[in-house]
Amino acid sequence: MSSAAQGARARARIEVTAAIKDEARRQLAAEGAAKLSLRAVARELGMVSSALYRYFPSRDDLLTALIIDAYDSLGEAAEAAHDAVADAAPARRWSAVCEAARVWALGHPHEYALIYGSPVPGYKAPQTTIPAAARVGLLLIRIVRDAHQGQGLTAPPLPAELRAEAERMTTALAPDLPPEVVAALVASWAELYGLIGFELFGQFRRVVEDREPFFRHAVTRLAGGVGLV
């Protein structure tokens, strides 16, 4: 087969794969991840199921591709926001990343629900999703590490009963940071997505009305919680 023919085939595969993902995202928005069906995707695209299986052998393979795409899209948005203020103080960089995550989630609610909403029955995410899923967390660690190596951190208190677990997390996640800071980082990471999820899924309705300044206030408190001055 000529290189031109191989190139045309590769481009066609990329285009069909993109069309499959786009239709799957449409179904996620309409029906939710639990009802995603390869047969339904194939039907909407005018394909026979056997042809679609050459691109995604199972529903779980398609879900995994969508999950990685969502994490990567979120990560790219956070990294772009960070790069725009890369010379600012660590606390400002922290806020920029958190605010970008919120903006992305509000613009991609169904993809956010796929990665941070209820687990999909019968689906277990493979190890291949971890690098994309870690992008925002690693960026926050980087910001805190820069502060630790530069102007320093105000280490938060750590209960004695949590010391062993904090040291274990530190060894696994950021050995160059104090355990007090790593424990606070993990808590802040979870609280960030809790804040976004409460807004996105309606828990703030009739509780928080002016949500953007509330979010900025909250993530500033999170920055202080990990020791950023």
Disulfide bonds with the S-S distance in Angstrom:
none
